[in-house]
Amino acid sequence: MLIDAHSHVDMYGDALESALEQISQHRILTISCSMGLPSYEKNLRVAEECEWVVPAFGVHPWEAPKYVDRLDDLPDVVKQAAMLGEIGLDHHYVEDASQYPAQRTVFEFFLAAAREQDKLVNLHVKGAEVEALDLLNRYDIARAIVHWYSGPLDAFLKFVDRGVFFSMGVGVLDSEHVRMIAQRVPSELLLTETDNPGGIKSVRGAPGMPLLIREVFDTLAEVRKTTVEAIERTVQANLERCFRGDRWLTGAHHRFFGGTSE
């Protein structure tokens, strides 16, 4: 079993059938994060078609201005969701600072729900790493996955001290800084991702298919000076630990890891 801890399966469009065939054939446990309500509804339908897809509900920081005045529409969906993501802050790609208050309001809404419901969160923290970390501490979030970390080293080390997981992905294929981060992620906090289908576009100009995760494993093994098999074992054990004891993910834990989630 391979682990893709951050993807957007709902965004495959005409390539969805081929993507799901790859996911099933190659046993790729895929967490499919959502950008907002329509995205999550699509992810739920996809998960019904493919048992290897685990949907997460969130409002991406790019979409936050659309939701900041309609947060009352979200609690029932949040409560139903097994995990929350993609949520967070983006002060890098979003250059319009007037959007930052909306991002923070929406992010805090989800963090409050995660704390109350004890849910795993999948985070986007680009360009706002310190503020995001402060909010994780303020809301006392027990379990978090930071997606595609490429920020400053000092904030990275604070996230490490906080015990968050890091899903390392296609950034390791072309960024020396991301490779340096990937080298320094403690083994017990390492996860893998693709951010498919769109993540690889910044590297190759074309959408990524699920088997891209193999390139991530190969490169991580090279960067960390170990074997692909060792990376696979480590990542699977870490995600199992992430799911273990989570009442919202009991079914997924049993399906992928066997036994109970206790």
C-alpha positions in Angstrom: 0.0 0.0 0.0 1.2 3.5 -0.9 0.1 6.7 0.9 -0.9 9.9 -0.8 -1.9 12.1 2.2 -2.9 15.1 0.2 -4.6 15.0 -3.2 -7.6 16.5 -4.9 -9.2 13.6 -6.7 -12.4 15.6 -7.3 -10.4 17.8 -9.7 -9.5 15.1 -12.3 -12.3 15.9 -14.7 -12.3 13.6 -17.7 -9.3 11.8 -16.3 -11.1 10.7 -13.2 -11.9 7.1 -14.3 -8.2 6.5 -15.2 -7.1 8.1 -12.0 -9.3 5.8 -9.9 -8.1 2.8 -11.8 -4.5 3.6 -10.9 -5.5 4.3 -7.3 -7.2 0.9 -7.0 -4.8 -1.2 -9.0 -1.7 0.1 -7.1 -3.4 0.3 -3.7 -2.8 4.0 -3.1 -4.6 5.2 0.1 -5.5 8.7 -1.0 -6.7 11.5 1.2 -8.7 13.7 -1.1 -8.9 17.3 0.3 -11.6 19.7 -0.6 -11.6 23.4 -1.6 -15.2 24.1 -0.5 -18.7 22.6 -0.5 -19.0 21.6 -4.2 -15.5 20.0 -4.0 -16.4 18.0 -0.9 -19.7 16.8 -2.4 -17.7 15.5 -5.4 -15.1 13.9 -3.1 -17.9 12.0 -1.3 -19.2 10.6 -4.6 -15.7 9.6 -5.6 -15.2 7.8 -2.3 -18.3 5.8 -3.0 -16.8 4.6 -6.2 -13.3 3.9 -4.9 -12.6 2.5 -1.4 -9.1 3.8 -1.5 -10.2 7.4 -1.4 -10.8 9.1 2.0 -12.5 12.5 1.6 -11.8 15.5 3.8 -13.9 18.6 4.1 -12.3 22.1 4.2 -12.4 25.5 2.7 -9.1 26.3 1.1 -7.7 29.8 2.0 -8.0 30.8 -1.7 -11.8 30.2 -1.3 -12.1 31.8 2.1 -13.6 35.1 1.0 -16.5 33.2 -0.6 -17.3 31.5 2.7 -16.5 34.0 5.4 -20.1 35.4 5.5 -21.8 32.0 5.3 -20.1 30.0 8.0 -23.5 29.1 9.4 -23.9 26.9 6.3 -21.0 24.6 7.3 -21.4 23.1 10.8 -23.5 20.1 9.7 -21.0 19.3 6.9 -18.1 19.7 9.3 -19.6 17.4 11.8 -20.2 14.7 9.1 -16.7 14.9 7.8 -14.1 12.3 8.9 -11.3 14.9 8.7 -10.9 18.5 7.9 -8.9 19.9 5.0 -7.6 21.6 3.0 -7.7 24.5 5.5 -5.2 27.2 6.5 -3.6 30.5 5.4 -1.9 31.6 2.3 0.0 34.9 2.3 2.3 33.9 -0.6 0.2 33.1 -3.6 -2.5 35.4 -2.3 -0.9 38.8 -2.5 -4.0 40.8 -1.7 -3.7 41.4 2.0 -7.3 42.5 2.2 -8.2 38.8 1.9 -6.1 37.7 5.0 -8.8 38.5 7.6 -11.3 36.3 5.8 -8.7 33.5 5.6 -8.0 33.7 9.4 -11.7 33.8 10.2 -12.5 30.7 8.2 -9.3 28.9 9.4 -10.2 29.6 13.1 -13.8 28.3 12.4 -12.3 25.0 11.3 -9.8 24.8 14.1 -12.5 25.4 16.7 -14.5 22.6 15.2 -11.4 20.3 15.0 -10.7 21.0 18.7 -14.3 20.4 19.7 -14.7 17.2 17.6 -11.1 15.9 18.0 -10.5 15.7 14.2 -7.4 15.4 12.1 -6.7 18.6 10.1 -4.8 18.9 6.7 -3.1 22.3 6.5 -2.0 24.8 3.9 0.4 27.4 5.5 2.2 29.0 2.6 3.7 32.3 3.6 1.9 32.4 6.9 3.8 29.6 8.7 4.3 31.4 12.0 0.7 32.7 12.2 -0.6 29.2 11.4 1.5 27.7 14.1 0.4 30.2 16.6 -3.2 29.3 15.8 -2.5 25.6 16.2 -1.2 26.3 19.6 -4.0 28.6 20.6 -6.6 26.0 19.6 -4.6 23.1 21.0 -4.9 21.0 17.9 -3.8 17.5 18.7 -3.2 16.1 15.2 -2.3 18.0 12.1 -0.7 17.2 8.7 1.2 20.2 7.2 1.0 19.9 3.4 4.0 20.7 1.1 6.0 22.6 3.7 8.4 25.0 1.9 8.7 27.8 4.5 11.5 29.0 6.8 13.6 26.5 8.8 13.0 28.2 12.1 9.2 27.8 11.8 9.7 24.2 10.5 11.6 23.3 13.7 8.7 24.8 15.8 6.2 22.7 13.8 8.4 19.7 14.5 8.4 20.5 18.2 4.6 20.7 18.0 4.6 17.1 16.7 2.8 17.8 13.4 3.1 15.5 10.4 4.6 16.7 7.2 3.4 15.3 3.8 6.3 15.8 1.4 5.5 15.7 -2.2 6.5 16.8 -5.7 8.4 19.8 -4.3 11.3 17.3 -3.6 11.6 16.8 -7.4 12.9 20.3 -8.1 13.4 22.4 -5.0 16.7 22.3 -3.0 15.0 24.0 -0.1 12.2 21.4 0.0 14.8 18.6 -0.2 16.5 20.1 2.8 13.3 20.1 4.7 12.6 16.5 3.6 16.0 15.5 4.9 15.2 17.0 8.3 11.7 15.7 8.9 11.9 13.2 11.8 11.0 9.7 10.6 8.1 9.5 13.0 6.5 12.6 11.4 7.0 11.8 7.7 4.1 11.4 5.3 3.9 11.5 1.5 1.7 13.3 -1.0 1.2 14.4 -4.6 -1.2 17.4 -4.5 -2.6 15.8 -7.7 -3.7 16.7 -10.2 -2.5 20.3 -10.0 0.6 20.2 -7.8 3.0 18.9 -10.5 1.9 21.6 -13.0 4.3 24.0 -11.4 7.1 21.6 -12.1 6.2 20.0 -15.4 3.3 21.9 -16.8 0.9 19.0 -16.9 -1.5 17.4 -14.4 -0.3 14.5 -12.3 -1.7 11.0 -12.1 -1.8 8.9 -9.0 1.3 6.9 -9.8 3.3 10.1 -9.4 3.5 9.1 -5.8 6.1 6.5 -6.8 8.5 9.3 -8.0 7.9 11.0 -4.6 8.9 7.8 -2.8 12.0 7.3 -5.0 13.2 10.8 -4.5 12.6 10.8 -0.8 14.6 7.6 -0.5 17.4 9.3 -2.4 17.3 12.5 -0.3 17.1 10.6 3.0 19.7 8.1 2.0 17.5 5.0 2.6 15.4 2.6 0.6 12.0 3.0 -1.0 10.8 0.1 1.1 11.9 1.8 4.3 10.1 5.0 3.3 7.0 3.0 2.5 7.0 1.2 5.9 7.6 4.5 7.8 4.9 6.4 6.0 2.3 3.6 6.4 3.1 3.3 10.1 2.8 7.0 10.6 -0.6 7.3 8.9 -1.8 4.3 10.9 -0.8 6.2 14.0 -2.5 9.3 12.7 -5.8 7.3 12.3 -5.5 5.2 15.4 -8.0 6.0 18.1 -9.9 8.5 15.9 -13.6 7.7 16.2 -14.3 9.5 12.9 -11.7 7.3 11.1 -12.5 4.0 12.7 -13.8 2.5 9.4 -10.8 3.8 7.4 -8.4 2.5 10.0 -10.1 -1.0 10.0 -10.2 -1.0 6.1 -6.6 -0.1 5.6 -4.7 -1.2 8.7 -6.9 -4.0 10.1 -8.1 -4.5 13.6 -9.7 -1.7 15.6 -8.7 1.9 15.8 -8.2 1.7 19.6 
